[in-house]
Amino acid sequence: MTATLRHEGALVDVLDLTGSGVTAASAARSLAAIDHIPEGAPITLTSPGAPEVPLPSPLAPFIAAVLRELAQGHAVAVVSTAEEISTGAAAELLGVSRPHVAKLVDTGVLPGRKVNRHRRVRLSDVMAFKRRMERRHRLLDELAEVSEELGLYDLPLER
């Protein structure tokens, strides 16, 4: 089953194999074929009676990711980054609580807007915030590693 919703420049598309006749095994076979394509190699879409259509090469990892999820029996949703989402959905993407996201919006750390009593944030802003969070976590992990290597955790605390 697929469902597509378009409004005001936003795209939300859900692909669920349930009842479609497509199986997780066929998705896995397609994934295996795509995984053998060298990085950056041209990809061509073919269909009987239609001309070949070249696809942008950055689509290969995206298509592989979709097939990987389908092979595991998961439904896949494609959402335009222009789409606004709720603070609950943002919290789930960020791995934090909904009240924390609301606080981030209210303090201006995460851009958002209020619609009546509800806050909305753009998916692209949430993903940019997530990348910044992940970078900070990587840097903190590196700092902890260097501190450990230098034996800084073994020093007595001075007060």
Backbone bond lengths (Angstrom), bond angles and torsions (degrees), N, CA, C in turn:
res aa  C-N    CA-C-N  psi(-1)  N-CA   C-N-CA  omega(-1)  CA-C   N-CA-C  phi
1 M - - - 1.434 - - 1.526 108.37 -
2 T 1.300 116.83 135.31 1.453 120.01 172.99 1.518 107.96 -124.84
3 A 1.297 114.82 147.04 1.457 120.51 176.72 1.510 107.46 -136.92
4 T 1.311 116.25 127.45 1.455 120.22 179.99 1.513 108.98 -120.69
5 L 1.311 115.64 133.82 1.455 121.97 178.31 1.517 107.57 -126.94
6 R 1.312 116.60 124.37 1.461 121.11 176.86 1.511 107.84 -124.47
7 H 1.328 115.85 131.22 1.455 120.23 171.91 1.520 109.88 -158.40
8 E 1.284 117.24 138.76 1.462 123.71 177.54 1.529 112.91 44.89
9 G 1.323 116.85 47.43 1.450 120.63 175.92 1.514 115.08 78.66
10 A 1.336 118.22 2.16 1.462 120.31 -179.29 1.526 109.49 -101.44
11 L 1.294 116.44 149.12 1.457 122.08 178.64 1.520 108.91 -127.92
12 V 1.315 115.65 128.44 1.455 121.27 172.31 1.520 105.18 -128.41
13 D 1.319 117.80 122.39 1.449 121.72 -178.02 1.522 108.68 -133.00
14 V 1.341 117.13 127.82 1.459 121.96 -179.10 1.518 108.43 -117.71
15 L 1.323 116.17 129.97 1.454 122.42 177.49 1.518 107.96 -117.39
16 D 1.312 116.09 117.46 1.460 122.56 179.09 1.517 106.83 -126.69
17 L 1.322 117.41 122.78 1.463 121.13 -175.74 1.517 113.77 -74.18
18 T 1.323 118.11 -13.29 1.453 121.69 -178.02 1.522 110.16 -55.78
19 G 1.328 116.66 121.58 1.454 121.79 177.05 1.518 114.28 75.97
20 S 1.340 118.80 6.78 1.462 120.49 -177.46 1.525 112.67 -92.11
21 G 1.321 117.12 -12.45 1.458 120.19 -175.72 1.522 111.93 87.74
22 V 1.305 117.83 -12.27 1.460 122.66 176.38 1.525 106.90 -88.50
23 T 1.316 116.13 136.24 1.460 119.38 -177.73 1.528 111.16 -108.38
24 A 1.310 114.63 163.08 1.463 119.90 175.71 1.531 109.36 -62.23
25 A 1.335 117.13 -33.26 1.461 120.80 179.82 1.528 111.19 -65.58
26 S 1.330 117.40 -40.12 1.471 119.09 179.38 1.531 110.12 -69.08
27 A 1.336 117.03 -35.12 1.466 120.26 175.53 1.526 109.43 -64.34
28 A 1.339 117.05 -39.23 1.466 121.38 179.22 1.529 110.47 -64.97
29 R 1.337 117.46 -39.47 1.473 120.40 177.99 1.532 110.21 -64.41
30 S 1.319 116.94 -42.40 1.467 120.74 178.16 1.523 110.47 -63.77
31 L 1.323 116.43 -40.29 1.462 121.19 178.64 1.526 110.36 -61.61
32 A 1.331 116.64 -43.43 1.469 120.59 179.38 1.524 110.76 -60.46
33 A 1.334 116.75 -38.00 1.461 120.20 178.62 1.526 111.17 -67.68
34 I 1.325 116.64 -43.69 1.470 120.50 -179.30 1.521 110.96 -67.29
35 D 1.329 117.11 -35.49 1.465 120.33 -179.67 1.533 112.28 -63.81
36 H 1.332 117.51 -19.10 1.470 120.92 179.85 1.524 112.52 -88.11
37 I 1.321 117.90 -6.17 1.466 120.80 179.37 1.529 108.14 -77.24
38 P 1.330 117.38 126.13 1.466 119.23 178.87 1.532 111.16 -62.36
39 E 1.321 115.51 146.49 1.464 120.49 -179.50 1.526 110.20 -59.33
40 G 1.321 115.78 131.83 1.462 121.49 178.79 1.518 114.58 84.54
41 A 1.353 116.91 -5.53 1.464 119.75 179.51 1.523 109.27 -69.23
42 P 1.349 117.03 146.89 1.465 119.19 179.34 1.526 111.09 -66.67
43 I 1.315 114.85 142.68 1.469 121.60 178.25 1.521 106.99 -115.80
44 T 1.318 116.10 135.81 1.454 120.21 -177.92 1.517 109.73 -124.85
45 L 1.309 115.45 134.10 1.460 122.21 176.62 1.522 107.24 -94.58
46 T 1.337 116.74 126.95 1.462 120.21 179.38 1.521 109.57 -124.52
47 S 1.316 114.19 150.88 1.455 121.50 177.38 1.518 106.95 -151.65
48 P 1.346 117.92 140.04 1.467 119.58 -179.03 1.530 111.38 -54.93
49 G 1.329 115.52 130.79 1.458 120.97 176.78 1.508 115.16 79.04
50 A 1.320 117.80 3.78 1.464 120.81 -179.83 1.521 109.12 -123.60
51 P 1.319 117.10 151.71 1.469 118.26 178.27 1.527 111.04 -69.44
52 E 1.336 114.82 154.83 1.458 119.67 176.77 1.531 109.52 -66.65
53 V 1.321 115.83 143.00 1.455 121.17 -179.90 1.525 108.08 -122.25
54 P 1.337 117.63 117.77 1.473 119.05 176.74 1.526 110.27 -73.05
55 L 1.329 115.64 137.11 1.460 121.47 178.01 1.520 108.69 -105.66
56 P 1.316 117.20 147.46 1.475 118.76 176.37 1.526 110.47 -59.38
57 S 1.320 117.61 135.07 1.472 121.16 -176.18 1.530 113.89 -60.32
58 P 1.349 120.80 -29.11 1.472 118.70 177.65 1.539 113.25 -64.63
59 L 1.338 117.56 -10.50 1.461 119.37 178.80 1.531 112.73 -74.14
60 A 1.323 118.17 -22.44 1.473 120.51 -176.76 1.524 112.54 -57.19
61 P 1.347 120.41 -50.96 1.467 119.08 178.78 1.526 112.45 -62.98
62 F 1.335 116.40 -34.24 1.456 120.20 178.82 1.532 110.35 -65.96
63 I 1.319 116.65 -47.32 1.470 121.04 178.92 1.524 109.67 -62.27
64 A 1.334 116.95 -40.81 1.468 120.72 178.25 1.529 110.60 -61.74
65 A 1.333 117.37 -41.37 1.470 121.00 179.41 1.528 110.67 -64.08
66 V 1.327 117.14 -41.16 1.466 120.99 178.00 1.520 109.58 -63.18
67 L 1.333 116.96 -47.07 1.467 120.61 179.94 1.522 111.88 -63.26
68 R 1.332 117.03 -36.85 1.470 121.04 178.72 1.532 109.93 -60.90
69 E 1.322 116.78 -44.91 1.470 120.99 178.37 1.524 111.06 -65.15
70 L 1.328 117.01 -43.64 1.466 120.58 179.73 1.529 111.03 -64.43
71 A 1.342 116.54 -37.39 1.465 120.61 179.08 1.524 111.16 -64.09
72 Q 1.340 116.78 -25.74 1.464 121.25 177.95 1.525 111.35 -89.23
73 G 1.340 116.13 3.64 1.458 120.19 177.90 1.512 114.86 83.84
74 H 1.340 117.29 11.83 1.464 121.29 -179.18 1.525 110.81 -89.49
75 A 1.312 116.92 147.66 1.459 121.19 168.99 1.517 106.97 -77.13
76 V 1.321 116.80 152.26 1.459 121.91 -178.30 1.517 108.66 -123.21
77 A 1.320 115.86 135.75 1.463 121.30 176.40 1.521 108.88 -117.88
78 V 1.298 115.52 134.74 1.456 121.98 174.05 1.511 105.88 -111.10
79 V 1.326 115.95 124.81 1.457 120.80 -176.22 1.519 108.57 -126.80
80 S 1.299 116.98 131.02 1.453 121.95 175.92 1.527 109.19 -64.13
81 T 1.323 116.67 142.12 1.461 119.22 -179.98 1.525 111.77 -70.53
82 A 1.321 117.52 -12.10 1.463 120.51 176.09 1.528 110.63 -78.14
83 E 1.320 116.43 -12.90 1.463 121.74 -177.07 1.521 110.55 -68.37
84 E 1.308 116.07 138.03 1.459 120.85 173.91 1.521 108.98 -91.45
85 I 1.321 115.15 141.64 1.461 120.11 -179.99 1.526 109.15 -126.15
86 S 1.316 115.60 165.10 1.470 121.24 179.72 1.522 109.94 -76.50
87 T 1.330 115.93 165.26 1.463 119.95 176.52 1.530 110.69 -66.65
88 G 1.330 116.98 -28.39 1.466 120.32 176.69 1.524 111.24 -65.95
89 A 1.345 116.24 -44.64 1.467 119.93 178.27 1.527 110.24 -66.25
90 A 1.331 116.63 -39.94 1.469 120.70 177.94 1.531 110.20 -62.45
91 A 1.329 116.06 -41.70 1.464 120.55 179.62 1.521 110.66 -61.23
92 E 1.324 116.30 -41.60 1.469 120.25 179.41 1.527 110.34 -63.54
93 L 1.333 117.71 -42.97 1.464 121.16 178.75 1.523 111.95 -64.30
94 L 1.329 116.49 -36.23 1.461 120.81 -177.04 1.523 113.59 -87.48
95 G 1.330 116.75 -15.28 1.459 119.85 -178.25 1.513 112.60 74.72
96 V 1.332 116.21 32.67 1.461 121.82 178.65 1.528 108.15 -129.41
97 S 1.325 116.75 179.04 1.466 119.80 -179.39 1.531 111.07 -82.80
98 R 1.321 116.08 157.78 1.456 121.32 177.44 1.532 111.36 -62.15
99 P 1.357 118.60 -43.41 1.467 118.06 177.53 1.538 113.06 -60.27
100 H 1.334 116.46 -33.23 1.472 119.34 178.18 1.528 109.91 -64.93
101 V 1.334 117.33 -42.66 1.467 120.49 178.30 1.525 109.73 -64.31
102 A 1.340 117.16 -41.30 1.467 120.33 178.02 1.525 110.13 -58.87
103 K 1.329 116.58 -41.49 1.469 120.91 178.77 1.530 110.46 -65.12
104 L 1.341 117.27 -40.60 1.461 120.97 178.00 1.528 110.77 -60.85
105 V 1.331 116.12 -40.05 1.470 120.43 178.25 1.522 110.43 -68.78
106 D 1.331 116.74 -46.01 1.466 120.81 -177.39 1.534 112.67 -63.50
107 T 1.327 116.99 -31.61 1.469 120.51 -179.59 1.529 112.03 -89.88
108 G 1.335 117.36 -4.84 1.462 120.90 178.18 1.511 114.65 84.98
109 V 1.326 117.68 3.12 1.464 120.66 178.11 1.529 109.76 -67.22
110 L 1.308 116.86 -37.65 1.458 123.55 177.04 1.526 107.36 -117.61
111 P 1.345 117.13 117.77 1.465 118.64 -178.93 1.527 111.25 -60.95
112 G 1.310 115.97 139.33 1.455 120.80 178.73 1.512 109.89 -167.39
113 R 1.310 115.52 179.59 1.454 119.82 178.35 1.514 108.84 -145.18
114 K 1.304 115.03 162.51 1.458 120.32 178.21 1.524 109.29 -103.72
115 V 1.307 115.26 134.19 1.459 122.38 172.49 1.519 104.71 -117.61
116 N 1.341 116.00 105.18 1.461 121.98 -169.27 1.526 107.85 58.79
117 R 1.342 117.22 -118.15 1.469 119.58 179.23 1.526 112.24 -97.19
118 H 1.317 117.38 -1.89 1.462 121.34 -174.28 1.527 111.22 -100.62
119 R 1.316 115.07 140.67 1.457 120.66 177.11 1.525 108.77 -93.70
120 R 1.322 115.50 144.25 1.461 122.01 176.28 1.517 108.44 -129.92
121 V 1.323 116.42 141.45 1.461 122.16 177.96 1.525 108.47 -130.20
122 R 1.321 115.21 146.41 1.465 118.95 177.67 1.516 108.85 -75.42
123 L 1.314 116.06 138.49 1.455 121.38 179.60 1.525 110.55 -57.45
124 S 1.321 117.63 -39.65 1.472 120.18 -179.94 1.534 111.11 -61.90
125 D 1.339 117.46 -36.73 1.469 120.25 177.57 1.530 110.95 -68.11
126 V 1.326 116.18 -39.56 1.471 120.51 179.01 1.525 109.93 -64.04
127 M 1.349 116.82 -43.54 1.459 120.01 -178.62 1.531 111.02 -67.59
128 A 1.331 117.67 -36.98 1.472 120.76 176.52 1.533 109.97 -64.66
129 F 1.332 116.60 -41.71 1.465 121.23 177.86 1.532 109.75 -62.97
130 K 1.323 116.59 -41.16 1.473 120.92 180.00 1.534 110.10 -63.29
131 R 1.326 117.27 -42.28 1.472 120.00 178.45 1.532 110.29 -62.01
132 R 1.348 117.20 -40.94 1.465 120.19 177.91 1.527 110.76 -63.85
133 M 1.338 116.97 -42.60 1.473 120.95 178.19 1.530 110.69 -60.87
134 E 1.334 116.28 -45.96 1.462 120.46 -178.78 1.522 111.03 -63.39
135 R 1.339 117.22 -38.44 1.462 120.79 178.06 1.523 110.24 -64.15
136 R 1.333 116.68 -44.68 1.468 120.21 178.14 1.522 111.07 -59.93
137 H 1.332 116.67 -42.50 1.469 120.36 179.66 1.526 110.68 -63.78
138 R 1.343 116.90 -40.85 1.469 119.67 178.04 1.533 110.48 -62.24
139 L 1.330 116.04 -43.94 1.471 119.78 179.97 1.524 111.48 -64.48
140 L 1.324 117.91 -40.58 1.467 120.82 177.57 1.525 111.06 -64.71
141 D 1.349 116.44 -39.24 1.467 120.10 176.93 1.526 110.50 -62.13
142 E 1.343 116.81 -42.40 1.464 120.66 178.32 1.525 110.69 -63.56
143 L 1.329 116.53 -41.91 1.463 120.91 179.15 1.533 110.57 -62.41
144 A 1.319 116.66 -42.73 1.466 120.44 178.47 1.527 110.48 -64.24
145 E 1.330 116.43 -39.43 1.470 120.72 178.64 1.532 111.05 -62.34
146 V 1.333 116.78 -46.67 1.471 121.25 179.58 1.521 109.87 -64.01
147 S 1.317 117.29 -41.85 1.467 120.93 178.73 1.520 110.80 -60.95
148 E 1.324 115.76 -40.87 1.466 121.06 178.26 1.525 110.20 -64.24
149 E 1.346 116.72 -45.97 1.463 120.92 -179.97 1.524 111.86 -61.24
150 L 1.324 116.98 -36.03 1.463 121.51 -179.86 1.528 112.85 -81.27
151 G 1.327 116.37 -4.78 1.457 120.45 179.19 1.511 113.70 75.01
152 L 1.321 117.29 19.99 1.465 120.42 -177.06 1.522 112.45 -67.52
153 Y 1.317 117.81 -22.51 1.454 120.01 178.58 1.525 111.96 -77.42
154 D 1.323 116.35 -15.18 1.465 121.34 -178.64 1.526 112.70 -88.67
155 L 1.325 117.60 -10.39 1.459 121.19 -178.66 1.526 110.55 -74.81
156 P 1.341 117.40 145.15 1.477 118.56 177.55 1.521 110.08 -71.50
157 L 1.305 115.87 148.13 1.465 120.69 177.24 1.508 109.70 -72.57
158 E 1.323 116.55 136.42 1.457 121.35 176.55 1.506 107.33 -104.89
159 R 1.327 114.95 135.68 1.469 118.84 -179.50 1.486 110.86 -121.74
